[in-house]
């Protein structure tokens, strides 16, 4: 539970940081200071942080106590047709 809360907090902080870094409005709309794409660095940083956060969430939710077990597959009358291997996690 604390990992999910920590991850949600990190994601909220990344979104808040992207809001403050990407909103560099200029007072004079006709003066471009050399190029037009000056705010893409903040967007790229937020994308990288989001990818890292989502990767951490996926890694933390992966179960560790898993094993392969053979489970029977039956027809409508209860006859065993074959066995299939399934991953069982506790």
RAGI-V121023 format. One record per residue. N is the residue number from 1. RES is the residue in three letters. PHI is phi in degrees with one decimal (none if undefined). NEAR is the number of other ideal C-beta (glycine too) atoms within 10 Angstrom. D_FIRST is the distance of its C-alpha to the first C-alpha in Angstrom with 1 decimal. Layout:
((N	RES	PHI	NEAR	D_FIRST) (N	RES	PHI	NEAR	D_FIRST))
This chain:
((1	UNK	none	5	0.0) (2	UNK	-70.7	6	3.8) (3	UNK	-66.2	12	5.4) (4	UNK	-67.0	11	5.3) (5	UNK	-66.5	9	6.3) (6	UNK	-64.8	13	8.6) (7	UNK	-65.6	16	9.9) (8	UNK	-64.2	12	10.7) (9	UNK	-65.0	10	12.4) (10	UNK	-65.5	16	14.3) (11	UNK	-65.9	16	15.4) (12	UNK	-64.0	10	16.6) (13	UNK	-66.2	12	18.4) (14	UNK	-66.6	18	20.1) (15	UNK	-67.1	12	21.3) (16	UNK	-64.8	11	22.6) (17	UNK	-65.3	14	24.3) (18	UNK	-68.2	17	25.9) (19	UNK	-65.7	11	27.3) (20	UNK	-78.9	9	29.0) (21	UNK	-83.4	14	30.3) (22	UNK	-87.0	14	31.6) (23	UNK	-101.3	9	33.5) (24	UNK	-97.1	9	36.5) (25	UNK	-77.2	6	39.2) (26	UNK	-104.4	10	42.8) (27	UNK	-72.6	5	45.3) (28	UNK	-106.4	7	48.1) (29	UNK	-71.5	7	47.1) (30	UNK	-95.6	5	50.2) (31	UNK	-104.7	8	49.5) (32	UNK	-104.0	10	47.1) (33	UNK	54.8	8	47.2) (34	UNK	101.5	6	48.0) (35	UNK	-150.7	6	45.4) (36	UNK	-96.4	8	43.4) (37	UNK	-99.4	7	40.0) (38	UNK	-78.0	12	39.0) (39	UNK	-102.4	13	35.4) (40	UNK	-73.3	10	34.2) (41	UNK	-64.7	11	32.8) (42	UNK	-65.9	17	30.0) (43	UNK	-66.3	13	29.2) (44	UNK	-65.7	10	29.2) (45	UNK	-65.2	15	26.9) (46	UNK	-67.1	18	24.4) (47	UNK	-62.2	12	24.7) (48	UNK	-66.2	11	24.1) (49	UNK	-65.6	17	21.0) (50	UNK	-64.7	15	19.6) (51	UNK	-62.8	10	20.5) (52	UNK	-65.2	12	18.9) (53	UNK	-66.4	17	15.6) (54	UNK	-66.0	12	15.8) (55	UNK	-64.7	10	16.8) (56	UNK	-67.5	15	13.9) (57	UNK	-65.0	15	11.5) (58	UNK	-64.3	9	14.0) (59	UNK	-72.7	9	14.2) (60	UNK	-76.7	11	10.6) (61	UNK	-90.1	10	10.6) (62	UNK	-74.2	8	13.9) (63	UNK	-71.1	9	14.4) (64	UNK	-107.5	6	16.5) (65	UNK	-97.6	7	18.3) (66	UNK	-119.0	11	20.7) (67	UNK	-149.6	9	24.4) (68	UNK	-96.2	8	27.3) (69	UNK	-129.2	11	29.0) (70	UNK	-90.5	9	32.2) (71	UNK	-120.4	10	31.9) (72	UNK	-76.2	11	35.1) (73	UNK	-109.7	9	35.9) (74	UNK	-116.2	11	38.3) (75	UNK	-90.9	8	40.6) (76	UNK	-65.3	5	41.1) (77	UNK	-95.3	5	43.3) (78	UNK	92.0	7	40.9) (79	UNK	-77.4	8	42.8) (80	UNK	-77.4	9	40.8) (81	UNK	-87.4	9	41.5) (82	UNK	-164.0	8	39.6) (83	UNK	-109.9	11	36.5) (84	UNK	-123.4	10	33.8) (85	UNK	-88.7	8	31.2) (86	UNK	-132.8	10	27.6) (87	UNK	-84.4	9	24.4) (88	UNK	-114.7	11	22.5) (89	UNK	-118.6	9	18.9) (90	UNK	-109.7	7	17.4))
